[in-house]
Amino acid sequence: MFKRTLLTLPLAAVLGASLLSGCGDKKAETASAPAQQQVLRIGTNPTFAPFEFQSPNSSELTGFDMDLARALGKEMGRKVELVNLGFDGLIPALGAGNIDLAISGMTITEARKNAVDFSDPYYTAGLIIMVRPDDNRIKGINDLQGKKIGVQIGTTGANKALTIKGAEVKQFNNADEPNLELANKGVDAVINDQPVIAYYLVSQGGEGKGKMVGEIMEAELYGVAAKKGNQALIKQVNEALAALKKSGEYDKIYKKWFGA
């Protein structure tokens, strides 16, 4: 934010300037308030570690996506304001203009492209199955027929589970709840993004509570979403993302969360 100093002017000049500003239209008033224009409201659902989650004993949001969001804002010359929303509320919030962007491990799909515009992909992921450590019945997707599957609502993991014949799909509001349900034997398996499950097993208390089985399914591309038709903002995001990759800042963030 820049402070402007009003220099001493002749009285007539000051009066003339005030009259002109009084006759100005709304656009002129908006243009004179750059501080408001600098805020970039980014929506996220911080229950998807290691991409976005709340720091222990703090209200700060952290994770790969959060570091990337802040880096994109800095590159774009915008102040980032993170907005905590349910995952299934992100696209409606974009449409209503309540947020400018959504960065929340959101897979680019044809259905979503009908509702929002996406940036260039910033991460490639895929789905994986997790079962309890002592469960040797399930070795892949075909073994889930007739089983109970836990998923996060509104995700591609949920979409995949709903295609499995005879499966009972239990949908939860965040990525943590299906994992807890698996540990409590409320479901037989969980389907979610591989890096999310891997992070849970290594860093979120999931060690000894689950194991990944089968092949990684359906490579998924994550993108930054904006309101449908806002190609100008998407262009800025793509340019900022390209600059972060060129400078090595993207690699630095990636290595922090996923290693080399």
Summary of the structure (lengths in Angstrom):
residues: 260
radius of gyration: 22.9
end to end distance: 36.9
largest distance: 87.3
contacts: 800
relative contact order: 0.16
helix: 40%
strand: 25%
